[in-house]
Amino acid sequence: MSYPPVYTDFVDPLMTYQSEDCLSLNVFTHEINSSAALPVMVWLHGGGLSTGSSLIYPGEALVAHNNVVLVTVNYRLGALGFLPTRDVDASGNFGFLDQVKALEWIQANIRNFGGDPARVTIFGQSAGGWSVSLLVMSPMATGLFHRAISESGVAVVPTLRRGDIAATEALARAVGCGTDGYDAMMACLRGKSVDELQRAEGVGMRTPVIDGHFLTDTPWNILQQHQQNSVDYLLGTNNDEYGWILSLGSPYVTENGLNRTEFRHALSGELDWAQQTFPTGDVSTIVQPVTDQYLDPAGPDDPIVIRDQYLQLRTDMWFAAPTVLMAQSQSAKPARVFHYEFQHRSSAFSFKPPYVGVDHSDEVFYVFGLLFLRDSTNTSWRYPFSDRERQLCLDIMAYWTNFAANGDPNDSTGSPRMRSLVPWPRYMTSTKDYLKLDMTSSAGVALRGTRVKFWNEAVPRMMGADVASSGATESANLMMFITLCAVVVINVTFCI
């Protein structure tokens, strides 16, 4: 088959409608050659486990430029996917179980679409990156995939124990159900429509539940004990994850900056995770050390500097440090690990305030090749990126798909076109190498070293945790537009 140049009517990401009838997946493939099965990349979308859809991520460009089969997966979200209960058969991990079921379907069926079930890479961004890391930790997913990529998110975050139903009680109150008796509350909730439940819960971050099946312990404990699956892992972050999109509506993030009092007030709400992760500790003991780590007590009271330090604190705490912790633990397994930081602020994002660096989700445009999408008339680029940025996009797609094919982003064996890529060093705990992804990429050592060590070692110790030092041994811790491409998009519903 032959198709015209790649373009798509890109779906508005601020979707106003979602449905419980969501258990479907999309397969983007080439003309099928049974003698040459291609590596498979399985995308898990982000959205805080509360919103999002595979439809937001058109896969035509990624597949057109690279020899891979792409699968984008939907899974249940919000209360329908992650509401915890005390019932044995309703732990709160339904959305993750949907992801496992999709991977089982892929193992059974992907050969029919030209894919190789022995070369499956799961990848995701934000809550999709969380999902990827949890699948790496889950015994239920063992053998269902062989490599993993987490972009801007790993699940070294608070989890709920089975039976912790505070979120369920909050939802019950929001829809007019009483909470005095558990059975009566659940009966009332089951009587509510899907629309009522969705309207009441709003959009908020959900957390995984330790159910003894999908997740057997806290992510912190699993990584400290190296109990996760031994799969090759590529993972990283952007240099200003909280620069704009995740800070929209925050009273503390403005062009005018904030003062020291506002910094401490904002910080007090940021550290709840530490109390949940280390319940025997006292979170009040870390407020001053955290403040001192980011604000010089004798430094100037410049509100712009204080704001920028607050944004970097959030990027370090929620993204950079957990990602390094995951990389350190995985590198102690018989697995290859590659770490990155995306550092190029794109010209198309000039609508963001000038103080914003590389924001949350910016890399997705490059990973999916969205820079090569045309508008519906095929007369102009949909997004106003530069030619140099399209070259960077081709490089990033090559790194990702090389890794999916061979477990090494540098190995272009089987790639449709050879690219002269900057060598990406393997991450080792002893060297902490990473790649600075930029218009001119280069290797670096120990990303955000002092601050990452503070969050991964000093803070847990202050909260009473037994932490292995990161210094221990390994065992411890182009303007090229495809005019002749055969891309087929298939939507498939898989059964639960």
SVG drawing of the C-alpha trace seen along z (x, -y; Angstrom):
<svg xmlns="http://www.w3.org/2000/svg" viewBox="-28 -41 60 57">
<polyline fill="none" stroke="black" stroke-width="0.4" points="0.0,0.0 1.1,-3.6 -0.1,-6.6 0.3,-10.4 2.7,-12.3 2.0,-11.9 -0.6,-14.2 -3.3,-13.9 -6.1,-16.0 -4.4,-15.9 -6.9,-15.3 -7.3,-18.2 -5.6,-17.0 -8.1,-18.8 -10.8,-16.3 -14.2,-17.0 -15.6,-13.5 -14.3,-10.2 -16.0,-6.8 -15.8,-3.7 -16.0,-1.8 -12.3,-2.4 -10.5,1.0 -9.2,0.7 -5.8,0.3 -4.4,-1.0 -1.8,0.7 0.4,-1.3 2.3,1.0 4.0,1.3 3.1,3.7 3.3,7.0 6.3,9.3 6.0,12.6 9.7,13.3 10.9,10.1 8.9,9.4 9.6,5.9 10.2,4.7 7.1,3.6 6.7,0.4 3.7,0.1 2.7,-3.4 1.0,-4.1 -0.4,-7.6 -0.1,-10.0 -2.7,-12.2 -2.3,-11.5 -4.2,-8.2 -7.3,-10.3 -7.5,-11.6 -5.9,-11.1 -6.3,-8.8 -4.3,-7.0 -6.0,-9.2 -3.9,-12.1 -0.8,-10.5 -0.9,-9.9 1.7,-7.2 2.0,-7.7 5.2,-9.7 7.1,-7.5 6.3,-4.3 6.8,-6.0 10.4,-7.0 11.4,-3.8 11.1,0.0 8.8,0.6 5.3,1.6 3.6,-0.9 0.7,0.0 -1.1,-2.7 -3.2,-1.5 -6.2,-2.8 -6.9,-1.8 -9.5,-2.7 -8.9,-6.0 -9.9,-7.8 -12.4,-6.1 -13.2,-3.5 -9.6,-2.4 -8.0,-3.2 -10.6,-3.6 -9.4,-1.5 -11.9,0.6 -11.6,3.2 -12.9,5.9 -10.4,8.6 -11.5,8.4 -11.5,4.6 -8.1,3.5 -7.9,0.2 -5.4,1.3 -7.9,2.0 -6.2,-0.4 -2.8,1.4 -4.5,4.8 -5.9,3.4 -2.3,2.7 -1.3,6.2 -4.2,7.6 -3.2,5.5 0.4,6.9 -1.0,10.4 -3.1,9.6 0.0,8.3 2.0,11.5 -0.8,13.6 -1.6,11.5 1.1,9.0 2.7,11.4 -0.5,10.9 0.4,7.3 4.1,7.8 5.4,7.5 7.9,9.6 6.5,10.7 10.0,11.4 11.0,7.7 8.3,5.7 9.2,2.4 6.8,0.5 7.1,-3.3 5.2,-6.1 5.3,-9.7 4.3,-11.2 1.7,-8.8 2.5,-6.6 6.1,-6.6 4.8,-5.6 2.8,-2.8 5.9,-1.6 8.0,-1.5 5.2,0.3 5.1,2.9 8.8,3.3 8.2,3.9 5.1,6.2 5.4,10.0 2.2,10.1 4.0,8.5 7.1,10.7 7.8,12.0 5.2,9.8 7.8,7.2 11.6,7.0 12.5,3.4 11.1,0.2 11.2,-3.5 10.0,-6.0 9.8,-9.7 9.3,-12.2 7.9,-9.8 8.6,-6.7 6.6,-5.4 8.9,-6.0 5.9,-7.7 3.5,-7.0 1.3,-4.0 -1.8,-2.9 -2.2,0.3 -5.2,2.5 -8.1,1.2 -7.0,-2.5 -10.3,-4.0 -10.0,-7.7 -10.2,-8.6 -13.3,-6.3 -15.0,-8.0 -14.2,-11.4 -15.8,-10.4 -18.8,-9.0 -19.4,-12.2 -19.1,-14.1 -21.9,-12.1 -24.2,-12.2 -23.4,-8.7 -23.0,-8.3 -19.7,-6.9 -20.8,-5.6 -21.1,-2.0 -18.7,-0.5 -21.2,1.9 -23.9,-0.8 -21.4,-3.2 -20.3,-0.8 -23.9,0.1 -24.7,-3.6 -21.6,-4.1 -22.5,-1.2 -25.9,-2.8 -24.4,-5.9 -23.9,-6.4 -20.5,-6.6 -21.1,-10.2 -21.9,-11.1 -18.7,-9.4 -16.6,-11.1 -18.1,-14.6 -17.6,-14.2 -14.0,-13.1 -12.5,-15.8 -8.9,-15.4 -6.3,-14.4 -3.4,-12.1 -4.2,-8.5 -1.8,-6.2 -1.1,-2.5 -2.3,0.0 -0.2,2.7 -2.6,5.5 -0.3,8.5 -0.8,9.4 0.0,6.6 2.1,4.8 3.6,6.8 5.4,4.0 6.1,0.3 8.1,-0.8 10.8,-2.1 11.2,1.3 11.1,3.2 13.9,1.0 16.0,1.1 15.8,4.9 16.2,5.1 13.1,7.3 12.0,5.7 12.1,7.5 15.5,7.6 14.7,5.6 16.8,3.0 15.6,-0.5 15.9,-3.9 14.6,-6.7 14.9,-10.4 13.4,-13.8 13.1,-17.3 15.1,-20.1 12.1,-22.2 9.3,-19.7 7.3,-22.1 8.0,-25.2 4.6,-25.8 2.0,-23.1 2.1,-21.4 2.2,-24.8 -0.9,-26.3 -3.1,-27.8 -0.5,-27.8 -0.5,-31.0 3.3,-30.5 4.4,-30.4 4.0,-33.8 6.2,-36.1 6.5,-38.3 8.1,-35.5 7.6,-34.7 9.3,-35.6 10.8,-33.3 7.6,-33.0 5.7,-32.0 8.4,-29.5 8.1,-27.8 4.3,-27.8 4.4,-26.2 7.0,-23.7 4.8,-22.5 2.3,-21.2 4.9,-19.5 6.3,-17.1 3.3,-15.0 4.7,-12.3 7.6,-11.9 5.3,-11.2 3.4,-8.7 6.5,-7.0 8.3,-6.9 5.5,-6.8 7.7,-6.4 9.5,-9.7 8.5,-13.3 8.2,-15.4 8.6,-18.6 12.3,-17.7 13.1,-18.1 11.4,-21.4 14.4,-23.5 17.1,-21.2 15.1,-21.3 14.8,-25.1 18.5,-25.4 19.3,-23.1 17.6,-25.5 17.8,-29.0 21.0,-30.5 20.1,-31.9 22.4,-34.8 21.5,-35.2 19.4,-38.0 15.6,-38.0 15.2,-38.1 11.6,-36.8 12.6,-35.7 15.5,-33.6 13.3,-32.2 10.6,-31.2 13.1,-29.5 14.5,-27.6 11.1,-26.5 10.4,-25.2 13.8,-23.3 12.9,-21.9 9.7,-20.4 11.5,-19.1 14.2,-17.5 11.9,-16.0 9.1,-14.6 11.1,-13.7 14.9,-13.9 15.7,-12.2 13.1,-9.3 14.3,-8.7 18.0,-8.4 16.9,-6.1 15.2,-3.8 18.2,-3.9 20.5,-3.0 18.5,-0.1 17.9,1.2 21.7,0.9 22.3,3.4 20.3,6.0 21.5,7.9 20.1,5.1 21.4,2.2 20.3,-1.3 20.4,-4.6 19.7,-7.9 18.9,-11.3 17.9,-14.9 16.1,-16.7 17.5,-20.3 16.2,-22.0 13.4,-24.6 11.5,-24.4 10.9,-27.4 7.2,-26.4 6.6,-26.9 7.2,-30.6 3.8,-31.1 5.2,-29.9 6.7,-32.4 10.3,-33.2 11.5,-31.8 10.3,-28.3 12.9,-25.8 12.0,-22.4 8.6,-21.8 6.7,-18.6 5.6,-16.8 7.8,-18.8 9.8,-15.7 6.6,-13.9 6.5,-16.0 10.0,-14.7 9.5,-11.0 6.4,-10.7 7.7,-12.7 4.9,-15.3 7.2,-17.8 6.7,-16.1 2.9,-16.3 1.2,-18.4 -2.1,-20.2 -5.3,-18.6 -4.6,-20.4 -1.0,-19.1 0.2,-22.6 2.1,-23.5 3.6,-22.1 1.1,-21.8 3.7,-22.9 6.2,-25.7 9.4,-23.9 12.7,-24.7 14.5,-22.4 17.2,-21.9 14.6,-20.8 13.3,-18.3 16.8,-16.9 16.8,-16.6 13.4,-14.9 14.9,-12.3 17.8,-11.7 15.4,-11.1 13.2,-8.8 16.3,-6.9 17.6,-6.6 14.2,-5.3 13.6,-2.8 17.2,-1.6 16.7,-0.8 13.4,1.0 15.1,3.1 18.4,4.0 18.4,2.7 21.0,0.1 20.1,-3.4 23.4,-3.5 22.8,-0.3 21.0,-1.1 21.1,2.5 17.9,2.9 17.1,-0.8 15.7,-2.1 18.4,-4.8 21.7,-5.2 22.1,-8.4 25.3,-9.8 24.2,-9.9 26.2,-11.2 27.3,-8.1 25.0,-7.5 26.9,-6.1 25.4,-3.3 24.3,-4.4 26.3,-2.7 26.0,-3.5 29.8,-4.0 29.9,-6.6 26.3,-8.0 26.6,-8.8 23.7,-10.3 23.0,-12.0 22.1,-15.7 19.6,-15.7 19.8,-19.0 20.5,-20.6 24.0,-19.5 23.8,-16.5 26.6,-15.5 27.4,-13.1 27.3,-14.2 28.0,-12.8 25.8,-12.7 22.7,-14.7 21.9,-17.3 24.3,-15.3 24.2,-17.1 20.5,-17.7 19.6,-14.2 21.8,-12.7 20.0,-15.0 16.6,-13.6 17.6,-10.0 19.8,-9.6 19.7,-12.5 15.9,-13.0 15.1,-9.2 17.7,-9.0 16.2,-12.0 12.9,-10.3 14.4,-7.1 14.9,-4.9 17.8,-2.6 19.4,-3.8 22.2,-2.3 24.7,-5.0 24.7,-5.7 28.5,-5.6 28.4,-1.8 29.3,0.9 27.1,1.9 25.6,4.8 24.4,2.4 22.6,0.2 16.5,-17.1 13.7,-18.0 12.9,-14.5 9.3,-13.8 8.2,-10.3 6.3,-10.2 6.4,-6.4 5.5,-4.9 3.0,-2.2 1.5,-2.9 -1.7,-1.1 -3.6,-2.1 -5.8,0.6 -8.1,0.1 -8.6,3.3 -10.8,4.0 -9.3,6.4 -11.3,8.4 -11.0,8.4"/>
</svg>
